[in-house]
Structure formats: structure tokens, C-alpha cells
Amino acid sequence: MIQFITRFLQSYGYDTTKDFALSVAPSFKYGLQSASVSLSVAFAIITEFTGVGPTLALAMLVAVVTEMWTGMKASRISGKHFESFRFSRCIIKLCIWLSIIFIVHSFYKDFSLSQDIFNVIASIFFNIVKLFIMMWFVIEHLISILENLAVIDGKPKEALVSKLEDCWDDVTKVFRKKINEK
């Protein structure tokens, strides 16, 4: 069996199983295993504790960075200089959103520990609320980004948001029409 594995790995250019192992976990090759393991443990604990998983964290990071980048560009176009005050507002907003998600996730986790019907229903409810809040975060940041993009394009701040409102109105009209037809 060992010979089969060795030949198999050699067919991919690995001379030894150690070479293969180091390509799977290159942090060991560079002596970074402590950092790698520590960061992995920290992120796992944060995910479990706050309910903000890697995908959501990445989406939040992209939203916040995009909002900051478009905000700085819009400020420059408006003739406003970069201020730490405006940057700190972004951080405060992020902290508020993360606090809300943490609180709701804590209720979800607490109720999910027991399997009686009340706790199961409460767990489902708080999980839905958490998803709602996460979507709300995305929508609020999208609106902020659209405001910044409008300013960058030389339009009034509300220009792109108004187009989004018009699109929403059109979509809801279609659904209302379908519902009224039934």
C-alpha cells in the first residue's frame, strides 16, 4: 500500500510523502504553523461565538471596504478632505451591526440547546431574524455605496437610490398584479 501511495504521489511530481504533506500545509515549510493554527482557532471561536461565518465576514468586509473606497472617492470629488471622524463613523456602524447580529445569534444558540417545542420554535425564529438582519446589513451598505457612486458620477446623492426605488416599485407591481389575477 505504501508503495502504491509513493508511486501515486511521484506521478504528480512529489518525490516523498513529506513533499506532498508540505504542499498541503505549506505553513509547516515556513515555520508558520503556530500562526496558522492560532488564526484558525481564533476564527472558529469568533464564528461560533458571534454567528458571523467566513462567508458573511468576507461579504461584510467587501461591503465595508467598497463603501469606504467609494465614500473617499465621493468626498474627493465633492471637495471634502479625508477625516478620521468620517472613517470612525463607518467603524461605529459596523460595530452596531455586529452587536445586533451577536445578540440575535446568542438568543438563537441559547434556544437551540433544548429540544422542547418552545425552544425549537424560538430557535427557528431567531435564526430567521439573524438572516433578516444580515440581509438588512447588505441592503443598507448597498444603498450607501449607490449614494457614493452617484456622487462619483456627478449626480445628486439620491439618483441611483431613486432608480433602485423605481425598480422595486416595478417588481412589487408585477407581484401585486399576479396576486390580484388569482
C-alpha positions, 0 to 999 in steps of 0.5 A, spaced: 500 500 500 505 504 501 508 503 495 502 504 491 501 511 495 509 513 493 508 511 486 501 515 486 504 521 489 511 521 484 506 521 478 504 528 480 511 530 481 512 529 489 518 525 490 516 523 498 510 523 502 513 529 506 513 533 499 506 532 498 504 533 506 508 540 505 504 542 499 498 541 503 500 545 509 505 549 506 505 553 513 509 547 516 515 549 510 515 556 513 515 555 520 508 558 520 504 553 523 503 556 530 500 562 526 496 558 522 493 554 527 492 560 532 488 564 526 484 558 525 482 557 532 481 564 533 476 564 527 472 558 529 471 561 536 469 568 533 464 564 528 461 560 533 461 565 538 458 571 534 454 567 528 458 571 523 461 565 518 467 566 513 462 567 508 458 573 511 465 576 514 468 576 507 461 579 504 461 584 510 468 586 509 467 587 501 461 591 503 465 595 508 471 596 504 467 598 497 463 603 501 469 606 504 473 606 497 467 609 494 465 614 500 473 617 499 472 617 492 465 621 493 468 626 498 474 627 493 470 629 488 465 633 492 471 637 495 471 634 502 478 632 505 479 625 508 477 625 516 478 620 521 471 622 524 468 620 517 472 613 517 470 612 525 463 613 523 463 607 518 467 603 524 461 605 529 456 602 524 459 596 523 460 595 530 452 596 531 451 591 526 455 586 529 452 587 536 445 586 533 447 580 529 451 577 536 445 578 540 440 575 535 445 569 534 446 568 542 438 568 543 438 563 537 444 558 540 441 559 547 434 556 544 437 551 540 440 547 546 433 544 548 429 540 544 422 542 547 417 545 542 418 552 545 425 552 544 425 549 537 420 554 535 424 560 538 430 557 535 427 557 528 425 564 529 431 567 531 435 564 526 430 567 521 431 574 524 439 573 524 438 572 516 433 578 516 438 582 519 444 580 515 440 581 509 438 588 512 446 589 513 447 588 505 441 592 503 443 598 507 451 598 505 448 597 498 444 603 498 450 607 501 455 605 496 449 607 490 449 614 494 457 614 493 457 612 486 452 617 484 456 622 487 462 619 483 458 620 477 456 627 478 449 626 480 445 628 486 446 623 492 439 620 491 439 618 483 441 611 483 437 610 490 431 613 486 432 608 480 433 602 485 426 605 488 423 605 481 425 598 480 422 595 486 416 599 485 416 595 478 417 588 481 412 589 487 407 591 481 408 585 477 407 581 484 401 585 486 398 584 479 399 576 479 396 576 486 390 580 484 389 575 477 388 569 482 
